[in-house]
Amino acid sequence: MLSEATKYNANKALMVYMDLSVVDENLKVINPSMVHSQSHHANTSLLAELTENTVTGGVAMINHALVKRWSSSDNMIMHDWYLALLATATGELVYIDKPGELYRQHDHNVLGARTLAKRLKKWLNPLQAVQKYWELIITSQKQAASILNQPDLSDDNRELIEKYVDLLNQTMINRIMYLKKYNFKKNKLFHTIVFRTLVVTKLGYVKK
C-alpha cells in the first residue's frame, strides 16, 4: 500500500485500501473477497461512498493531508467510512484488488462480513429490516453533512453532498428527480431497488 500511496501528491488527501479474505475459526477461506461478496465492487467515488462503504480500516492507510481534515467525530458512523467519504470528497480513494489480511467471521463482529445466516435473520423480520435501512440512510445523510464544512470542496462535490443530505426533505416528484439526476444508489441491484423504493415512498420513515 505504501508504494501505491507514493504515486500520489502528498499534499492531497489520500486513502488507500485493500480487500480481505473471510475465514472461519480454522482459518479456512469462506470467501476470497469480502468486498466483492458483500458490495459487488470496491468504491473509489464520492457518489458510491455516500450511501455505502467498502473500506475496512484494518487494510487501509491514510496520509497526513487526510488526517488534518478530520476535525470531529460527530455523526460519524464508522471511522473507516467517514475517512473514505472525506477522501473521495477532497482527494483520492484508491483500491488495491488484493486481500491484505484474513478476516475472522463470527457472530459478534461489528458490521462484519455479511453471511447467509445474517441475511435470512434480517428478512425473516421485514419490519426490522426496513427500520435498519432507514437508520442507515438517515445516519449516512448526517455523516455526509459533516463533510460540508470542508472549505475547498469542488462545486460538483458540494452539490452532490447537499442533494443527498436534503433528499428526504423534498417532495416525491423531486425525490424521484434527484435519484435520476444524481444516480443515488447502492452497490448491488437488490439493495438499490430497496433504497430507492424507500426514498420515493418514505415507507416506514419517521423524521427525527
N, C-alpha and C positions, 0 to 999 in steps of 0.2 A: 504493500500500500504506500509505503514511503516513497518508493521510486516513482509511483504513479503521481503522487502529490507534488513531486518536484517539477513536474511538467507544467504546472500552473503558476500564475502570478501569486507570489507570497503575500501581496498586499490586498488580495481579493479573497473574500470569504469562501472557504472550501471545506467540503466534507467528502471523504472517500470511504466507500463501504464494500463489503463482500457478502457472499451467500453463506449459508450454513447447511450442514448435513444433519438431519434429525435422526437420533439414535434412541434405542431402548436402554433398559437398565444393564444389559450386557454389551453395550456399545455396538450393537448390530444396527446397521443403517436401515431405518424405516423409510426414509425418503432422502434422496441425494441432494435435493434442492428445496429448502424451506421457502424461499422466495417464490419459485415457480409453482409450488404446490398450493400456496395459500393466496397468492396475489396475481398469478398468471405471468406477470413481468415485473421487473425492478423499476422503481420510479427514479427519474432524474429531472423531472419538470415540476414547476410550481403548481400547475393545474392538477397533476396527479397527487401531489403531496397534500393539497388542501383537504381532500376527502379520505385519504388512506395512506398509511405509512408502510414502507417495505424495508426500512432500515432497522437493524438490530445493533444496539450500542456496542456490544462486545466485539463486533467485527467492523467497527468504524473508527475513523480518525478524523480529527478536525484541526485546522490551523489556527494560529493566534488571531488572525484577522476575523475569524468567525467568533472566537471566544470573546473578543472585545465588543461584539454586538449583542451578546447575551446579558441583558441588563435586569431581567426579572424572571421569576418562575411562576408568576400569576397566570392562571388559566392554561398552564402547560399540562397536556395530557400525559406525555412521557417525554423524558429528556431527549431521546433519540429522534422522536417525531418532530419535536419543536426545533431542534437544531437542523434537521433535514429541511424543514419548511423554511427556516431562516436562510439556509444555504441556497435553496432554489430561488428565493425572493431577492437575494442580494449578491449572490455569487454563483458557485457551481456545486452541484451534487453529482458525484461520479461513482459509477458502479463497476466493480470488477466481477465478472461472471465466473467465480470460482469459490468453493467453500473455504472459509477461513478458519472454521472450528467445528467441532461436533456439538450439537445442541441436544441435551438430555431432556426428553419429553416426560413429564409426569403431571399428575392432577393439579399440583399447586403452582405451576408456572403462571406468572402474571402475564396475561396477553400472549401466551406462548403459541407454539405451533398448533394449527387447527387440525384436530383429529376427527375421524368419522363419529366417534362417540360424542364429542363436543357438539358437532353439527346436529346429530339426532336429538340430543338433550334439548338444544335450543328450539328446534322446530316442532318438538312434541308439545311445546308451550308457546304457541304463536303470539299470545298477548305479551308475554315476557320478551319474546324476540323483537317485537315491534317497539317495545319500550327501550330495549337495548340499542336498537337502531337510532331512535330519536336521541337518546343520551349521547351517542357518538356524533351524530350530526350537529347537535347543539354545542357540545364541547369543542368540536373541531372548528366551529364558527368562532367561538370565543378565543381559541388558540390563534386562529388566523388574524383576528382583530388585533391581537397583541403585537403582530408584525408591522402594523400600520404606523408605529412610532419610528420606524427606520427612516431617517431623513432623505436618503438617496435612492429610494425605490423608483424604478422607472415608471413612467405614466401607465404603461400597459400592465405592469405587475400590480400597481396600486389599484387600478380599475378592476382587475380580476379579483383581487382580495376583497375589495369593497362590495362588489356584486355578490360574492359568495356569502359574506358576512350578513348582508341585508336581504338575502334571498327569501327568507320566511316572512319578512315584513311586507312583501309585495302582494298584489292581487294575484289570483290564479292565472290570469292571462299573462301577466308579467313574469310569473314564476316559470311558466311554460316557455316564454320567450327567452328568459335568461338561460334556462337549461339548454335550449337550442343554440343560442348565440355563443355562449361561453363553454359549452360542452362539458358541464359539470357531470362527473360520472365516477363509478368505481372501476377497479381493475378487471373484474370479472363481469360477464354479461348479466348473470342472475342477480348479482348484488347491485348492478346499475339499474336494473328493472325495479328492484325493491326500493332503492334510494330515490329514483325519480318518481315512482308512484307515490311514495310518502310525501315528497316535497310538493307535488302537484295537488294531491288530495288533502294533505295535512291530517290524514287518518291517524287518530291516536295522539295528535300533537297537543301538548299542554304548554302554553307560554309561561316561562319562569322569569 
